């Protein structure tokens, strides 16, 4: 305990483990209780070290003890709350949310008002970190006021540390701070600032992931992208929840969503291209040495960032960053593929718009909504033309309806009302257009929506249509080919 209070966490863990080993040799109730108390202390020490997975294991043992021996003890719901706070920082938000609610129900049932408020505040922070726009039942107004004070404190803390985070902890950690700020402002219903920080986030995350991907294998990339993708999908739920009267912010969110789709689809299409394999094929010994040194530096970066304590550690981080910048310039000069490898991540909706003609319309279909409550997921169309300042978001249908349509099979093409579900909301943007470029998403990939009946005949007979893996392709190259649809006199592009 004294080691823990002195923040000598490793010593505390060692001492607690020795004590646990001793008590586990005995089968008395007192020994079991003392083992549980040690697991709590060891979990706290691991939290202090930011080793949240280990903290989770310790708190699981603590919860298990109370579940099996003394659920009536007030420490039982407190143990659950410790568990979920560890899981929140372990980024397992869905599990954490469920356990938060369990702890809150127990606190409420037992009249533990202060502990309930603590759990409610922790749950709201969990929502903020995950980017989930949900409200918490505070039970008492003073609890909510106390929570708002905590939110303001978190915002202040994140804002004050932004530049230091970017310098010493890296671009990815910096982007997550921006996402957390956006989530905090959602909780405050400050839509202007919420969208402001989400715009900064989507721009920063492209840059951060681009840097990460250059040095990584496909498997490593998917691990990084998995974390970010979940956060992005939660952020896009705001498309459904922003009040209608906030027109400016809704348009900004449509632009953010369009960029998120370009990034997501680009990663799925290009993640298997690895610079290490390209470099190996070149057989350049000097480039190989620079590449290997950069990888070694990145590994040391991660170690220092997780355990930074002294000024000397901070100096090492800066020196490594400067060395890697020099090495990356060497890689840029010696291998053009190094720069081109992740170039697809740089494209935004503005690049797509620049590539459009006045007679073109581009549409990114995307699924947004609550990824936990599937029934709330919505298919939306993100529409872009040369004569609108920003993309527009059009609600199409929910996923239940979309799955129902897929179930029709080929009969869908003879139905006269299905095409209007997908294209009717975009009607006003079709005026004066000749060419449609669109990219599908998830289930929509199983429906040839370009052949659905619309205004009395298939859409493919009314416009020259190009179904793309991503409308980013339109910005990358001229894809206008000349494939004639038989017996129609019209063209279809793929």
DAURKA-V69431 format. One record per residue. N is the residue number from 1. PHI is phi in whole degrees, 0 to 359 (none if undefined). Layout:
# DAURKA-V69431
n->N phi->PHI
n->N phi->PHI
This chain:
# DAURKA-V69431
n->1 phi->none
n->2 phi->297
n->3 phi->296
n->4 phi->296
n->5 phi->296
n->6 phi->272
n->7 phi->61
n->8 phi->267
n->9 phi->295
n->10 phi->296
n->11 phi->295
n->12 phi->297
n->13 phi->301
n->14 phi->298
n->15 phi->293
n->16 phi->298
n->17 phi->296
n->18 phi->299
n->19 phi->293
n->20 phi->299
n->21 phi->302
n->22 phi->293
n->23 phi->293
n->24 phi->289
n->25 phi->279
n->26 phi->243
n->27 phi->247
n->28 phi->281
n->29 phi->297
n->30 phi->297
n->31 phi->295
n->32 phi->297
n->33 phi->295
n->34 phi->294
n->35 phi->298
n->36 phi->298
n->37 phi->297
n->38 phi->294
n->39 phi->296
n->40 phi->297
n->41 phi->297
n->42 phi->293
n->43 phi->298
n->44 phi->298
n->45 phi->295
n->46 phi->297
n->47 phi->299
n->48 phi->298
n->49 phi->274
n->50 phi->63
n->51 phi->264
n->52 phi->289
n->53 phi->295
n->54 phi->292
n->55 phi->299
n->56 phi->301
n->57 phi->300
n->58 phi->294
n->59 phi->293
n->60 phi->299
n->61 phi->298
n->62 phi->295
n->63 phi->297
n->64 phi->301
n->65 phi->299
n->66 phi->291
n->67 phi->298
n->68 phi->271
n->69 phi->239
n->70 phi->199
n->71 phi->293
n->72 phi->284
n->73 phi->295
n->74 phi->297
n->75 phi->288
n->76 phi->298
n->77 phi->295
n->78 phi->294
n->79 phi->296
n->80 phi->298
n->81 phi->295
n->82 phi->300
n->83 phi->302
n->84 phi->286
n->85 phi->293
n->86 phi->295
n->87 phi->290
n->88 phi->300
n->89 phi->280
n->90 phi->272
n->91 phi->71
n->92 phi->268
n->93 phi->293
n->94 phi->298
n->95 phi->297
n->96 phi->300
n->97 phi->298
n->98 phi->299
n->99 phi->290
n->100 phi->304
n->101 phi->295
n->102 phi->296
n->103 phi->297
n->104 phi->297
n->105 phi->297
n->106 phi->291
n->107 phi->298
n->108 phi->295
n->109 phi->298
n->110 phi->259
n->111 phi->70
n->112 phi->268
n->113 phi->298
n->114 phi->296
n->115 phi->292
n->116 phi->299
n->117 phi->297
n->118 phi->298
n->119 phi->293
n->120 phi->297
n->121 phi->295
n->122 phi->295
n->123 phi->295
n->124 phi->295
n->125 phi->295
n->126 phi->299
n->127 phi->302
n->128 phi->296
n->129 phi->299
n->130 phi->277
n->131 phi->74
n->132 phi->266
n->133 phi->269
n->134 phi->233
n->135 phi->256
n->136 phi->254
n->137 phi->280
n->138 phi->277
n->139 phi->72
n->140 phi->229
n->141 phi->300
n->142 phi->295
n->143 phi->294
n->144 phi->294
n->145 phi->297
n->146 phi->297
n->147 phi->296
n->148 phi->298
n->149 phi->296
n->150 phi->295
n->151 phi->298
n->152 phi->298
n->153 phi->294
n->154 phi->295
n->155 phi->300
n->156 phi->300
n->157 phi->298
n->158 phi->294
n->159 phi->295
n->160 phi->293
n->161 phi->261
n->162 phi->302
n->163 phi->292
n->164 phi->296
n->165 phi->299
n->166 phi->297
n->167 phi->288
n->168 phi->256
n->169 phi->256
n->170 phi->100
n->171 phi->293
n->172 phi->294
n->173 phi->296
n->174 phi->299
n->175 phi->297
n->176 phi->291
n->177 phi->295
n->178 phi->296
n->179 phi->296
n->180 phi->296
n->181 phi->299
n->182 phi->301
n->183 phi->296
n->184 phi->298
n->185 phi->291
n->186 phi->299
n->187 phi->297
n->188 phi->273
n->189 phi->57
n->190 phi->265
n->191 phi->293
n->192 phi->297
n->193 phi->289
n->194 phi->301
n->195 phi->292
n->196 phi->304
n->197 phi->282
n->198 phi->290
n->199 phi->296
n->200 phi->297
n->201 phi->296
n->202 phi->294
n->203 phi->289
n->204 phi->289
n->205 phi->290
n->206 phi->300
n->207 phi->294
n->208 phi->293
n->209 phi->293
n->210 phi->301
n->211 phi->296
n->212 phi->295
n->213 phi->295
n->214 phi->302
n->215 phi->260
n->216 phi->254
n->217 phi->280
n->218 phi->299
n->219 phi->296
n->220 phi->296
n->221 phi->297
n->222 phi->294
n->223 phi->292
n->224 phi->297
n->225 phi->293
n->226 phi->302
n->227 phi->297
n->228 phi->288
n->229 phi->299
n->230 phi->299
n->231 phi->296
n->232 phi->295
n->233 phi->296
n->234 phi->292
n->235 phi->300
n->236 phi->289
n->237 phi->299
n->238 phi->299
n->239 phi->303
n->240 phi->274
n->241 phi->257
n->242 phi->297
n->243 phi->303
n->244 phi->303
n->245 phi->289
n->246 phi->271
n->247 phi->300
n->248 phi->300
n->249 phi->293
n->250 phi->295
n->251 phi->292
n->252 phi->297
n->253 phi->295
n->254 phi->296
n->255 phi->295
n->256 phi->298
n->257 phi->296
n->258 phi->299
n->259 phi->297
n->260 phi->296
n->261 phi->293
n->262 phi->299
n->263 phi->295
n->264 phi->299
n->265 phi->291
n->266 phi->297
n->267 phi->295
n->268 phi->297
n->269 phi->276
n->270 phi->239
n->271 phi->293
n->272 phi->277
n->273 phi->279
n->274 phi->245
n->275 phi->295
n->276 phi->304
n->277 phi->289
n->278 phi->296
n->279 phi->295
n->280 phi->298
n->281 phi->294
n->282 phi->286
n->283 phi->70
n->284 phi->270
n->285 phi->297
n->286 phi->293
n->287 phi->294
n->288 phi->299
n->289 phi->296
n->290 phi->296
n->291 phi->296
n->292 phi->296
n->293 phi->293
n->294 phi->296
n->295 phi->298
n->296 phi->298
n->297 phi->298
n->298 phi->297
n->299 phi->296
n->300 phi->293
n->301 phi->308
n->302 phi->298
n->303 phi->297
n->304 phi->292
n->305 phi->295
n->306 phi->279
n->307 phi->231
n->308 phi->300
n->309 phi->228
n->310 phi->254
n->311 phi->298
n->312 phi->298
n->313 phi->298
n->314 phi->296
n->315 phi->297
n->316 phi->298
n->317 phi->299
n->318 phi->296
n->319 phi->295
n->320 phi->296
n->321 phi->298
n->322 phi->294
n->323 phi->296
n->324 phi->293
n->325 phi->299
n->326 phi->295
n->327 phi->296
n->328 phi->292
n->329 phi->298
n->330 phi->297
n->331 phi->292
n->332 phi->301
n->333 phi->291
n->334 phi->271
n->335 phi->211
n->336 phi->300
n->337 phi->297
n->338 phi->297
n->339 phi->284
n->340 phi->282
n->341 phi->307
n->342 phi->244
n->343 phi->298
n->344 phi->299
n->345 phi->285
n->346 phi->277
n->347 phi->284
n->348 phi->233
n->349 phi->299
n->350 phi->294
n->351 phi->293
n->352 phi->296
n->353 phi->298
n->354 phi->297
n->355 phi->276
n->356 phi->276
n->357 phi->269
n->358 phi->302
n->359 phi->264
n->360 phi->258
n->361 phi->223
n->362 phi->246
n->363 phi->225
n->364 phi->257
n->365 phi->275
n->366 phi->215
n->367 phi->259
n->368 phi->230
n->369 phi->130
n->370 phi->271
n->371 phi->285
n->372 phi->271
n->373 phi->263
n->374 phi->301
n->375 phi->299
n->376 phi->268
n->377 phi->295
n->378 phi->235
n->379 phi->272
n->380 phi->236
n->381 phi->249
n->382 phi->260
n->383 phi->256
n->384 phi->220
n->385 phi->221
n->386 phi->282
n->387 phi->255
n->388 phi->235
n->389 phi->287
n->390 phi->219
n->391 phi->302
n->392 phi->244
n->393 phi->252
n->394 phi->239
n->395 phi->289
n->396 phi->258
n->397 phi->191
n->398 phi->274
n->399 phi->292
n->400 phi->298
n->401 phi->294
n->402 phi->298
n->403 phi->295
n->404 phi->298
n->405 phi->294
n->406 phi->301
n->407 phi->294
n->408 phi->289
n->409 phi->65
n->410 phi->291
n->411 phi->297
n->412 phi->299
n->413 phi->283
n->414 phi->265
n->415 phi->278
n->416 phi->271
n->417 phi->256
n->418 phi->288
n->419 phi->303
n->420 phi->292
n->421 phi->298
n->422 phi->273
n->423 phi->249
n->424 phi->297
n->425 phi->290
n->426 phi->266
n->427 phi->315
n->428 phi->296
n->429 phi->274
n->430 phi->282
n->431 phi->302
n->432 phi->78
n->433 phi->261
n->434 phi->241
n->435 phi->240
n->436 phi->243
n->437 phi->247
n->438 phi->219
n->439 phi->233
n->440 phi->275
n->441 phi->209
n->442 phi->38
n->443 phi->301
n->444 phi->298
n->445 phi->295
n->446 phi->265
n->447 phi->235
n->448 phi->278
n->449 phi->294
n->450 phi->287
n->451 phi->258
n->452 phi->289
n->453 phi->293
n->454 phi->213
n->455 phi->57
n->456 phi->93
n->457 phi->205
n->458 phi->304
n->459 phi->301
n->460 phi->297
n->461 phi->269
n->462 phi->249
n->463 phi->220
n->464 phi->277
n->465 phi->242
n->466 phi->231
n->467 phi->272
n->468 phi->244
n->469 phi->293
n->470 phi->198
n->471 phi->291
n->472 phi->304
n->473 phi->303
n->474 phi->297
n->475 phi->280
n->476 phi->280
n->477 phi->200
n->478 phi->278
n->479 phi->254
n->480 phi->286
n->481 phi->251
n->482 phi->230
n->483 phi->258
n->484 phi->272
n->485 phi->285
n->486 phi->306
n->487 phi->63
n->488 phi->238
n->489 phi->77
n->490 phi->246
n->491 phi->248
n->492 phi->226
n->493 phi->250
n->494 phi->223
